[in-house]
Amino acid sequence: MAEKLALPLLLPNPPPLGPFFSNQQYNPSIPSAPPPITPLLQGFMVLQLSNFKSPEPQKRRIPAPIPRYRRRLGKSRDVNRGKQWSDDRISSQGRKILYSLIDPKFSSSQLDELLLQLIESYKDVGSSSMESLSMDILCIIKGLGFYKKCDLALSVFEWVRSRKDWESILSCSVVAVIIKMLGKEGRVSAASSLFHNLHNDGLELDVFAYTSLMTACSSNGRYREAMSIFNKMVEEGCKPTLITYNVILDVYGKMGMPWNKMMALVESIKSAGIVPDSYTYNTLISGCRRGSLYEEAVKIFEEMKLAGFTPDKVTYNALVDVYGKSRRPKEALEVMKEMEMNEISPSLVTYNSLISAYARDGLLEEAMAFKTQMEGKGIKPDVFTFTTFFSGFEKAGKDELAMKMFEEMREAGCKPNISTFNALIKMYGNRGKFAEMMKVFEEVYECGCAPDIVTWNTLLSVFGQNGMDSEMSGVFKEMKRAGFVPERDTFNTLISAYSRCGALDQAMDVYKKMVEAGVTPDLSTYNAVLAALARGGLWEQSEKILAEMKHGRCKPNECTYSSLLHAYANGKEIERMRVLAEEIYSGVIEPHAVLLKTLILVYSKSDLLMETERAFLELKRSGFSPDITALNAMIAIYGRRQMVTKTNEILNFMNESGFTPTLTTYNSLMSMYSHSENFERSEGTLREILEKGMKPDVYSYNTVIYAYCRNGRVREASRILSEMKNSGIVPDVVTYNTFVSTYAAESMFVEAVDVVRHMIKNGCKPNQETYNSVVDWYCKLNRRDEAKMFVNNLHNVDPHVSKEEKGRLLERIIKKWS
C-alpha cells in the first residue's frame, strides 16, 4: 500500500528567497509543453438524469463551454476606449470605405465592390502604395473591431488574403489585431486555426501575433494552449517582449503553477535584459492567490515600492484577495485601510474580496457590515457579492438566510450567473435534494447559460461525497462529451470524490493519471490526496507527504493540518491528535477556524467529551462562529451521553442563530432518543425529516429500527424496514444484524437464522457481528451444544462461510463458556 500511495517528487525545491529582481544570474530552462491529457477512467456509465427534462427534449444539444472571463489586471491600453474611433494614419479613401462598411444600410454583397475601389485608388500612387494600402486595411479592420463588427472585419481580412499579392498587403499587425478581436469574442479555435494557416502559408509572424494568440487563449481559460504557443515562439527564435512575459506570468498564476516556476520565469525576464513594470508586479501578487502565498505577496508588494512603482487600485485589490484566500481577513482589512490612507477609494472589487475573505471563515456578520458600508458609499452589490453571501450562508448551514439573499439579489435586478447556479447546485446536493439540484441544472439552460467546468466539478463532488460512484462516473463522461477537458480542479475533485466513496485505489489512480497528463499538482491536489489518506487512517503516509510539502513542494495550510487530524482520528492515534491540538492552541500552528472546527469534529467522533468541549470554547474564544458541522458534532457527543439539557442548548442556539438542521442533526437526535426511555421520539424525528422534504438515509432507518428492537417492538421495527425498502433504500448489514440480535435475545433462533438466509439472498454478506450475536445468546442461555451445532451446520445457511470463520466461532463459544 505504501508503494502504491507514494507520490513522485515532481516539484524541485524553490530558489533561495532573495530580491525578486536582483542581479543574481539564473538560467532556467524554458517550460516544455505538457503532453495531451490521457483519457481517464474508460467505460464510464452514462449518467441517467431521471429528474432532468431539457427545455427541448427532442432537439437538446450540449452547448459549447462558456469561457471563464477574468478581470484584466491593470487599465485598458485602448486610447479610444469610451471615445469615438479615430486613427490619423488612415487615408481619406480608407475612411470613406470604413464608414460605408459600418453604415446600417451596408449589404455583404457590396464588400467586393468597396474593397476593389480601395485597391484601385492605390494603383498610381507610386512605390509607397502598398505600404499605405496595408495601413488602410489595418485601420479598417481595427475600426470594424471598435464598432463590434468582428465577422465583417474577418470577411475583409479573408477577402484580402484571397488575393495573389496578399503577403504584401497583410502585415503582422493586421494578424495580431484580428486574432485579438476573435479572442475577445471567445472564438479561440478560429483564431488558432487562422494563426496556424498563416504560419503554414509562409507568413513570418511576429511577437505581437504570438502574444495576441496567447492572450486570446488565456482570456478564455485555455492556459495549456497559451503555454504551448509561448514555447513554440521561443523555439522559432522569436524573442518575447515584456507584454509576452506578463501574459505568460498571468497564465502561470491562473494555472496555479508552483512558486519556484513562476520565479524561474521572472528570472528569464531579467536574463533577457527586460525591466519589469507595474503590471508584472501586479500579476505576481495575483499569482499568490491560489497557493495562499501571502508572505510572498507582501515581499513583492514591498519590492514593487522599492523599485519606484506606486501601488495602484489593482495592486491593493490583488493583495486583499491574496489575504482573503489565505484565510487572513484581518490582514485583508488592514490592506484596505492602507489603500484609503493613500487616497485610493476601495471599489466594488475591493469590497467583494473583503466580503469573501470574512465569509470564507464564517464571519458572516462582519461580512454583512461591509456590505452595508459599501452600499452607504453608493457602491451597489453585484452578482459576485450576492453569490458570496449565498455560498457563505449555505456553508454555515443557514439555508433560509441563503435563500433570502438569493431573493434579495433578484429583487435588486441582479441576474444570476453560472457561479450563482453552481452555488445552488452545491447547496441542494449537499442536502441530498437531488431533484431540486437537477431542477437548478435545468434552469441553467433556460436562463441562456451553459454549465462551466465548475458546474461539472460541483456535480462530481456532490455525487462523490454521497457515495454515488456510478452517477459520478456518468457526470465525468458527460462533461467530456460536452467538450470540457479535465483540468487540475477536476482531478482534485475526482480524487476527493473517489476517496469519499471508499475507493482509495481509484483516487490514487486518478492522481497518477493527472501526473501522466502533464498537469502539475498544487496545494489543493496534495490536500485532496491527504484527505483520501485520512479517510483510510493512513497517518504515517500523511506525515511523510506533509514533510515533503514543507521541503519544497508547497506550503501546508489549515486544510493540510485538518486532514492530518482526520488521519490521526481514523487511525486511533489519540495522543498524536492531542499533540497537534496543543500546537494549534499555543499558536505554533495558526489556530484557523477550519482547524478548531476540525478538532471539534474529530474529538466528537472519538467520543472525547472534555477535549470536544475545550475545542468548542477555543473556537468561540478566538472570535470564530461555529458552523453547522461543529454544532452537529456537539449534538452528536452530547446525544451519545444522553446529555439532553446540553443537546437542547445547542439546538436552541441553532434556532436563534438561523441555522437549518441537516440530516446529520436529525440522525444524532434519533440516536439519542433510541437509547432513551423516550425511544418512540426516534420515529417522530424521522417523520419530521420526511415532512421537511428531506430524504432519510440508511442510518436514519437503522436507528429507528434499533429503537424498536431494543424495546422488544419487533413488529414496529419490521414496519419501518418495509417503509425503508419502499423508499428505495437498501438495508445493509447493520439493519439485518439488529433483527438477528433481537430474535436471538428472545430465544427465537429459527427466526434469527431466517433473517441470515434472507440477507444472503438479497446480496448482503453477513459479517462477524452477525454470527457473534447468535452464538453469544446461545451461551448466555446455557445452550452451548446448540451453539456448536449452529456453527457446525453453518454452511447450510451460508454456503460461502470459511473454515477459519467457523473455527473462530467455536473458539468464541469455548471462551464464553469458560
N, C-alpha and C positions, 0 to 999 in steps of 0.2 A: 504493500500500500504506500509506504513512504516513497519508493521509487516512482510510483505512478503519479504521486501528488507533487513531486519535486518540480519547482519552477525553474526553467533555464534562465540563467543570468543574461538578460537582454540589454540592459541599460548600463553603459560604462559609468564609472564614478564621475561626478561633476568636477569641473576645474576648480582650483582654489578660489575662494571668494576674495576678489580684489576689485579695483575700479573697473567698471564695465567697459570703458573706452580708454583704457590705459595704453601705453606704448609697447606693452609686452607683446612679443611676437607669438603668433599662434597660427598653425597651418592645418585647419580642419579639412576633412575630406568632404566633398560635395555630397549631400544625401542622395542615395540612389532611389530610383523609382520603385515603389513596392510592387510585388507581383500581383496579378489579378486575384481576386478573392476566390478561394476554393469553395465550391458548392458544399453547403453544410447539411448534415442530418437528412440524407436522402430518404425517400419513401415516406415523407410526412403525410398524414391523413388530411384530406380536405376538410376545412372547418365547416361544420353544419350549423349555420346561423338560423336555428329554428324560429327564433323570436324576431328575426330581422326581415323586413319587407322593404324592398327598394321602391322609390317613387315610381319607377318604370320597370316593373319586373321583367317584361319581355325584352326590353332594349338596354337594360342596365349594362354599363361597362365601367370598369375601374378607371377613374381619371388619372391623368399623369400626376406625378408627385408635385406638390406645391413647393416652390423654392422657399427656403427659410431665410428671409432677408434679415439683415442685421444693420443696426445703426452704423453709419460711417464714422470712423474716428477722425476728428478734425473738420474744418469747414470745407464747403464745396469750392473747387478751383474754377468753376464756370463763372467768368466775369459777366456773362449775360444773364445770370440767374436772377429772375424776378424782373427783368427788363425786356424790351422789345429786341428781337435778334438783330445783330448788325455785325458786319465784317468789312472793314475798309479795303480788304485785299480782293474782293470780288469785283469784276468789271461791270459796267452798266448793262451789257447784254446778259451777263450771267445773272445779275439781279432781276432783270426782266423775266428770264426763264424761271427763276425760283418763285417769283410771285405768281407766275402763271400756273405753276405746279401746285401751289398752296391755295389757289383760288377755288372756292366751293364748287364752281361750275366745271372744274377740270375733269376730263374723262381720260381713262387709261389709254384710250385709242389715240390720244393726242401726244403721248410720250415720245414716240418715234419722231414725229414732225418737229417738236420743240427742241429735242436734243440735236437733231440734224441741223437746225438753224444755228445752234451754238457752235457746232463743229465748222459749219460753213463760214461763220463770222471770223474764224481764225486762219483761213486759208492764205490770205495775202498780207499777213501781219509781219512776217519775217522769221528769223531764226528763233526768236523767243516765243513764238506762238504756242508751241507745245507746253512750255512751262506755264504760260498764262492760262491755257486751256485746262491744264492739270489743276491749277489753283482754283479755277471756276468750279470744276467738278467737285473738288474738296469742299468748297464753300457751300455749294448747292446741297450736297449730302449732309453737311453739318446743319444747314438751315432747316432741311426737312426733319432731321432728328430733333431740333429745337422745337418744331411745331408738331412733334409726336406723330410723324408720318414715316414710321420705320419701314413699312412694306414698300412705300414709294421710293424711299432712299435706296433700299435694296434693289428695286427694279432699275433705278438709274445706274447703280453700280454694275449690275449684271448686263445692262444694255451696252455700257462702255466696254465691259470685259468681253463681249461677243465680237468686238472689232479686232481686226488684224493688228492694229497699232496700239492695242490696249496697254502694253507694258510701258509705253512712253507717256500715256495719259494718267494711268492709275499710279499714284505714289504710295509709299508705305504709310504715309499719314492718313490717306483715304482708308486703307485697310484697317488701321488702328481705330478710326472713327466708326466704321461700320461694325466692327467687332464689339466695340464698346456699346454701341446702340443696341445690338442684338442681346448683349449681356444684360442690359438694363430691362429688357423685355422678358428676360428669363429664357431666351432661346439659345441656350449654350451649345446644344448639339449642332444647331445651324451655324453658329459662329465657329465652332471647332472644325466642322466639315469644310467651311469656306476657307479657313486658315490652311488646312492641310492640302486642299485642292490647289490653292495658290502656290504653296510650297512645292508641290509636285510639278506644277507648271513652270517652275524655274524662277519664280519671283523671289528676289532676295529680301526676305522680311527682316525688318529692323527691330531693335529692342522695344520700341513703342508698340509694335504689333504684338510681340510676345507678351508684353506687360498687360496690354488690353485683354488678351485672352485669359491670362492668369487671373486678372481682376474679375472677369465675367464668371469664371469657374468658382472663384472664392465667394463672390456675392450670391451665388446660387447653391452654396453648400457642397460643391464638388471639389473638395480640398485635395484629394489624391491626384486628380487630373491637373490641378494647378501646380502641384509639386513635380509631376511628370513633365509638364511644359517647361518649368524652370530648369530642370535637369537637361532637357533636350536643347534648350537655348545655350546653356553653358558648354555642352558638348560641341555645338556648332561654332563656338568661338565668339558668340555674341555677348558682349560684356554687359552685365546688369547695371542699371542706374540705381540711385538711392530709392527712387519710387518702386522699382522692381523688388529691391530688398525689403522695403516696407510692406509690400503686398505679401511676400512670402513669409515674412515675420508674423503678419496678421494670420496667415494660413496656419502657421505653426501653433499660434496661440489658440485658434479655434479648434484645432485637432487635439489639443492637449498634449503636445509634444513635450518630452522631458525637458526640464530647465537647462540641463547641460547642452542639449542640442540647440536650443534657442540661442544660448550664449556662443556656441560654435558658429552659428550663422552671423551673429553680431561681430565676431572676430573676422569673419570673411569680409564684412563691410569695411572694417578698419584696415585689413590687409590690402584691400583694393584702393586705399587712399581716399575713401569716401567719408565725408564728415556727416554723422547722424544729425537729423533735425528733430524738431519737437514732435513730429508725427512718429518718428522712430521710438522716442521715449514713451509717448502715449500708448503705442502699440505694445511695447514691452510690459508696461504696467498692466494693460488689459490682459496680456498673456498669462499673468499671475493668477487670474481668477480661478481657473479650473483646478489647479493643484493647491489652492488655498495658500499661496506663497506670499503672505502679507509682508514678511520680513524682506524678501527680495524686492517686492514692490516699493517699500519705503526706501530702500537703498537706491533704487533707480530714481525715485522722486527727488531725493536729496542730491543725487549726482546730476540730475537734469538742471537743478537750480545752480549748481556749481559750474556747469557748462555754459551758463549765461542765458538759459531759456527760462521764461516766466511761465509757470504752470497756468493753463487756461481752464475753462469750464470742463473741457473734455478730460483733462488730466485729473482734476478733482473728482469728477463723476466716476472715472475708472477706478480711482483709489478707494472711493466709497464702496464701490461694487466689490472690489477685492476683499476689503474688510468684511463686508456682508457675507460673502460666500465662504469666508474663513471663520464664520460664526463669531465675529467680534463687533457686535452692534455699537458698543460704546465708543470704540475707536472710529467707527464709521461716522458717528455723530460728531466727534471731535474734528474730523476732516471737513465736515460741512460748516462747522463753526469757523475754522481757519479760512475756508472759502469766503464766507461772509465778511470776515475781518479784512480780507484782501479786496473787498468791494466787488466780488463776483456773486451775483444773485443765484441761489440754487434754482434749478429748473425742474420741470416735471421728471426728467430722467434722474436727477439727484434724489428727489423725494421717493421715487419708485424704488431706487436702490436701497435707500434707508429703510423704507417700509418693509421691503423684502428681507433686509437684514434682521429686523426685530421680529417679523412674523416667522422667520425660519427657526428662531429659538423659542417660539411660542409666546413671545411678549406682545400679545395682540392689543392690549390696552394702550401700550406705548405707541404701537404702530398706528392705532386709530387716532391718537393725539397728533401724530404727524400729518395724517390725512386732513384733520381739522385745521391744522396750521397752514398747510399748502392751500386749502380752499379759502382761508382768510386772506391769503396773498393774491387771490384771483386766479390760482392755478387749478384747473379742473382735472379731476381724476380721469384717466383713460382706461382702456380695456386691460392694460397691464396692471394698473392699480387695483381694479376690482378683482381681477383673476388672482392676484397675490393674496388678497384678503380671503377670497373664497377658498383657496388652497390651504391657507393658514387655519381657518376655522374648521375645515374638513379634517385636517391632520390632527387638530386638537380634540376632535370628536364632537364639535359643536355644529351639528348638521343644520339646525334651524337657523342659526346665525349665518351659516354659509349660504343657504338659500335666500335669506333676507338680503344679503349682499348681492346675490345674483339678480334679484328683483330690482334692487336699487340701481344696478347697472343698466337694466333695460329701461327703467323709468327715466334715467338720465339720457336716454337715446344713444347709449353706447352699445354698438353692435358686438356680440360675442365673436371672438376669433377662434382659430383652431386650438390655441392654448387654453381658452375657456372650456371648450368642448372636451379637451383632454383631461382637464381637472374634474369635470362632471363624470366622465367615464371612470376615472380613478375612484371617485367617491362612491358611486354605485357599485363598482366592482369590489371595493374593499368591504362594503356592507353585505356582499353576497346577493345583491339585487341585480341579477344578470339580465332580466327582461328590461328593466329601466336602463341598464347600461347600453344594451343594443338599440334601444329607442333613441338614445342620445347619438349613437353611431349613425343611425338613420338620419337624424336631424342635421348632422354634418353635411350630408349631401343636399338636403332640402334647402339649406342656407347658402348654397353655392360654394361651399368649401370642399376640401378633399382631405382625407387622412394624411398626416405627415408622418415622418419617422417616429416622432414622439407618441403619436396615436398608437401605432403598431407596437412600440415598446411598452406602452401602458397596458395594452391588452395582453401582451406576453407576460408581463409582471403579474397582472390580476389573476390570470388562469394558473400561472406558476405557483403563486402563494396559496391558491386554493387546491393545489394538488391535481389540477385538471391537465395532465400532461398531453393527452390526445388533442384537446382543444388548443393548447399552446402550440403544439406541432402544426396544427392546421393553420393557425394565425401566421406562423412563420412562413408557411408555404404561400398563403395568400399575399403576404407582404412582398415576397419576391415576385409573385405574378403581377403585382401592381407596379413593378418597376423599381422598387426600393432595394438598394444594395445594403446589406448589413454593415453597420458602422460600429465603432467602439461601444457606444451605448447599447446597441442591440446585443452584442456579445456579452457585455456586462449583465444585461437583463436576463439573457438566457442562462448564464452561469448561476445567477441568483435563483431563477425560477426552477431550474432542474434540482438545485440543492434543496429547495423548499419541498419539492416532490419526493425527496429522499433518494434522488438519483445522483449520488455524488460522482460516480464514474462518468456519467454523461456530462456533468458540469465541468469536470476536468478535461473531458474530450473537447468540449466547446472552447476551453481556454487554449488547448493545443491547436485547434483549427484556426483560432484567432491569430496566433503567432505565425502559423503557416501562411495565412492570408496577408501577412505583412503589416498587420495592424498593431501598433505599439501599445502595450498595456500602460495604463496610467494609474493614478491613485484609486480611482473608482474600480478599476479592474482588480487590483490587489485586495481592496476591501471586499469585493464580491467573492473572490477566492477564499479570503479569510472567513467570511460569513458561511461559506459552504463547509469549510473545515470545522467551524464552530458547531454546526448542526450535528456533525459526527463526533463531537467531543475530542477532536484531534488537536489537543492543546500543544503538544510538543512540536508538531509540524507548524502550528500557528506561530509559536515563539521563534522558530527558525526564519519564517517569512518576515516577521517583524524585525528581526536582526538584520536581514538582508535589506529591507526597506531603509532602515536607519543608516546603512553603509552605502547609500548612493542611489538606490532605485527611486525612491520618492519619500517625502516627509510624511510620517504617520499623522493621522488626525484623530478626532474624537471617535469617528466610526471604526477606525482601526482598533483602538483600545476597547471599544464596545464589543466588537467581535471576539476579542481575546477574552473578555469577561464571560461571554456566552460559551466559549470553548472550555474555559475552566469549569463553568457550572455544569455543562453537559458531560464533562469528564470527571465530575465529582471531586474536583480539586478545590475544596472549600478554602484551605489555607492560602492558596495562591490568589484566590478571589479577595481574601481579606487583605493580603499584602498590597495588591493593586489598588484596592479601595482606599487604603491609607495614603498611598501616593497621590490619589485624586483629592482626598480631603485636605491633605497638607499643602497641595498646590504644586508638588513635583510634576504631576501631570495636570494640566489646566482643568479645573472642575467645570467642564461644559455641561449644559443642561442635558445633552444626549447621554453623557456618561452617568450622571446622577440618576437619570430615569432608568438607564440600563441596570444600575446597581439595585434599584428598587425591584425591577423585574426578575433578575437572576436570584436575588436573595429570597424573594417571594416563592419562586419555583423550587428553591432548595429548602423551603419551609423554615427559614431562619428569621423568626419574628423580630428580635431585638435589632438585628442588622438591617432588616427591611425598614423598620420604623426610623432608625438613625438616618438611612439614606433619604427617606421622605422628608425628614426635618432639615437635612443638609440642602436639599433641593429648595425648600422654602426660604431657608436662611440665606442662600446665595442669590435670592431675588428672582428665581425662576418659578413659573407657574406649572403645576402638574398638568399633564395631558391625559387623554382617556386611557392610554396604555398604563401609565403609572397608577391611576386611580383604580383601574381593573385589577392591577397586581395587589393593591391594598385590600380590595374587597375579597380577592381570592384567598389571601393568607388569613384574614380575619374570619372569613366564612369557614375555612377548614378547621379553625379552632373554636367554632361556634361562638365567636365574639360578636353577638348580634348588635349590641349597642354601638360598637366601633364601626361595624358594617353600615349601620343606618346613618352614622355621622358622615361617612364618605358619600353615601347615596344622597343625603341632604345637600352636601357641598356640590355634588354634580348637578343637582337640580337647580340650586340657586345660581350656579355659575354658567348655566346654559349648555351643559354637556348633554349629548344624546347617548343614552345607554346603548351599547353594542351587544351582539350575540354573546361575546365573551362575558360581559357584565351579567347577563341573564343566566348563562351557564353556571357561573360561580354562585349566584343566588340559589339556583336549583340544587346545586351540590350541597350548599349549606342546609337547605330545607330537607333534603333527602336523608341527612344524618340526624335530623332533629325529631322531636315529637310532632311537630307540625309538617310531617312529611308530605301531606296532601297538597301543601302550598307549592310543592315542586311542579305538580301538573298545572296548578293555577298560573304559575310563571310561564309554563310552556304555552298556555292559551293566550297569555299577554303578548308573547312573541308573535304568534300567528295573527292576532288582531292588529298588530302594528305593521303587518305586511312583510315581516322578516321570515327567512327560511331557516328553521332549526336544522342543526347538523346531527350526525350520529351520536355525538357526545350528549346533546340535549335529550334525545330519546332514551339513551342508555341510562342517564341519570334518573329520569322518571321511572323507568323500568326497575332500576335498583331500589328506588324509594319504596315501591310497592312490594317487590320481592322480599326486601329486608323485613317488612312488616307482615309477611305471610299472605299478601294480597295478590296471589298469582293470577287470578282472573283479570284484575285490572291491569297487571303487567302485560298479559297476553293481548289485551285490548290495545295498549299503547304500541305493542310490537306490530299488530296488524295496521294500525294507523301509520306507523313508521314505514312499513313496506308500501302502503298505498301512496305515500307521498314521494316515492321514488328513491328513498334512502335505503341502501343495502345494509342489513345487520352485519356487524363484524364479530370477531371472536369474543370481545368483551360482552356483547349482547347475549350471545349463546352461553357463555360461561356463567353469567348471572343466573340464568334459568337452571343450568346444570347444578350449580351450587345450592340453589334454593330447593330443588327437588331432592337432592341428596341429604340436605339438612332435615327434610321432613320424612326421611327413610323411603322416599319414592324413587328407588334406584332404577326401576324399569322405565319410568318417565325420564329420568336423567339420561339414561342410555339412548332413549328415543331422540332426545334433543341432540346428542352427539351424532347420531346417524343422520338427522335432518341437516345439521350444519355441514357435514361432509358432502351430502347430496347436493347442497346449494353452493358448493365450491369454497367453503370456509374451512381452513385447515385447523384442527384442534392444536392447542399448544400445551405446555407442561401444566399450566394452571387448570386446564380443562380436566385432566385426569387426576391431578393432585386433589381437587375438591372431592372427587368420588372416593378415592382410597382413604382420604383423611376422615371422611364421615363414617365410612365403614369401621375404621379404627376407633373413632370416638364412641361408636355404638357397640364396641367389643365384638365386632363381626369380622375378625381377622381372616378366617378361612374364606369367607365370601369375597373379601378384598383380593386375596391371592387368586381366587377363581376368576374374578373380573379381569385381573391383569393377564392371566394365562390365556384367557379366551378373547383378549382384546383385539386380536387380528380379525375376529369375526365381525367386529364393529368397525374397526379402522384397518382396512387391508394394507395400508401404507405405513402402519406403525413399525418402528425399527426394533430390533432386538435390544439395542442399547437403551431405548426408552422403556421397554418392559423391564429390563434389569434395574434401571433407575427407580422405577415404581416399586419393585419388590424390596429393594434396599430401604426405600422410604417406609414401607409397611413395617419392616423389622425395627427401624429406629422409632417409629411412632409407638409400636407395641412395647418396646423396651422402656 
